[in-house]
């Protein structure tokens, strides 16, 4: 396509005016949603200065102030509140159109950023998502492994996998239960031959135990007491480790009893390297959830990932089928 004689050449890197306006709206909505310029900048991959300038340009174009600014807080003005409501409706319509178009495609495309715990993610979650990526060559997966509970919104994740009770940091997120993570008390046959097998939770005090400790906090075993109530067992131990795989290895080596997730103990139980004890005294179980930012419409790539996890994860976290 050639330029007309009187048509100005576009500047390199310049954006069409309508694109610049849409970018400003997106930045504005993210600042409101995340509660500040810094968090919006982290989520959008921009500097705080760039976010501030985008909002300032938007205010200049509208000839009104959208935010009351103080050193600590940005709150919407009356005009900002009205404009924000209109922006949300407009963006919702755009998202609906994109979701409708995407749902009609046979191929899933786009980037999906997923956060998951290190060991659980590597052994149970990642294989499912990598299989999904193999089925859809244009799906771009960014997998992040961390035992730190990430800030899904501020750090720009599309999906996070978590075990346990959902806390206040799940506000602004959608959640779906994927399964249940149960834990077993295990030991090696050699250890049990040398020290005997505990018959109830009271017997545990006489045994060597392997405890999971992270960030100066011990993950105490949660088992039923004499009344059947699930309580934390204040067990003494000379061996504290911050890696579940190492605890499983130590238990298999005969160093003591371990409280392990079923998915981690499964292979060693099958081979006979570990034996489950106190099987009739079920301990606490942790729900596994998928979390993602709340939005009117769920992108197809995200929906397929969650559906795949719901379908396949339960079999990966249990000893038996």
Residue, then its C-alpha position, 0 to 999 in steps of 0.5 A: x500500500x502506498x502513501x498518498x502525496x498529502x498523507x503524513x508518514x506515521x512516526x516509528x513506534x507511534x500508536x493510532x489515536x484510538x489505540x492510545x485511548x484504549x490503552x489509557x482506559x485499560x490502565x485507568x481500570x487496572x489502577x482502580x481494580x488493583x487499588x493503586x498506581x504501583x500495583x497496576x504498573x506491576x500487573x501491566x509490566x509498566x513503570x509507575x511513571x508510565x502508569x501515572x502519565x497514561x492516567x494524566x493524558x486521559x484526564x487531560x483528554x477528558x478535561x476532568x480529574x479522575x482521582x483524588x491523589x494523596x501521598x498514600x491513597x488514590x480515590x476516585x472523584x465523582x466524575x472518575x466513578x461515573x467514567x469507571x462504570x462506563x469503562x467497565x461496561x465497554x471493556x466487558x462488551x469487548x471481552x464478551x466479543x473476544x470470548x465469543x470469537x475465541x470459543x469458535x476457534x478450533x485452536x487455543x492461542x495466547x499466553x497463560x501464566x500459571x503459579x503453583x507450589x514447587x513440588x506439587x506443581x512439578x509432580x502433579x500440575x505441570x504434567x497436565x498443563x504440558x500435555x495441554x500445551x502439546x495438544x495446542x501448539x499455539x498455546x503459550x505457557x509460562x509456568x512459575x514454581x514457588x511455595x510463596x503464595x503469590x499475589x495473583x492480581x499484582x503479579x499478573x498471573x492468569x491462574x494459581x494453584x493453591x492447597x489449604x484454606x483460602x485467605x483474604x488474599x483471594x479477594x477479587x479472584x474466582x476459585x474452583x475446587x480441583x480436588x483434595x490432598x490427603x496426608x498419611x503417616x508413613x515409615x520404612x519397614x526397617x524403622x517399624x521392625x526396630x521401633x514398633x508400629x504406633x497403634x494410635x496417635x498417643x504412641x507417636x510421642x515415643x517415636x522419631x518424627x520428621x517435621x516439615x519446617x519453613x520460614x521458622x514455622x513447623x507444619x505440625x501434623x493434624x491428626x485425631x486425638x482420643x476424642x476423634x477431634x482433629x488437632x495439631x500434634x506437638x511432636x518433638x523432633x531432631x530432624x527438621x527439613x524444608x523440603x517434602x521430597x527430602x522428608x520422604x527420602x529420610x523416611x525411606x532411609x529409616x530415620x523416622x515417621x513422616x506425614x506425607x501427601x498421598x501423591x508423594x508417598x504413592x510410589x514408595x508405598x507401591x514399591x514397599x519402601x514405605x508403609x502407611x500406619x494409623x490408616x484407620x485414623x484419618x487426618x486433616x485433608x486440604x482442598x486444592x483450588x484453582x484461582x484466577x482474576x474475576x472477569x465477566x468472561x473466561x478466556x478459552x485457554x484458561x477454561x480449558x486449563x481449569x477443566x483439564x485440571x479438574x478432570x485429571x488432578x484427582x487421580x494424581x493426588x490419591x494413592x488409589x484411583 
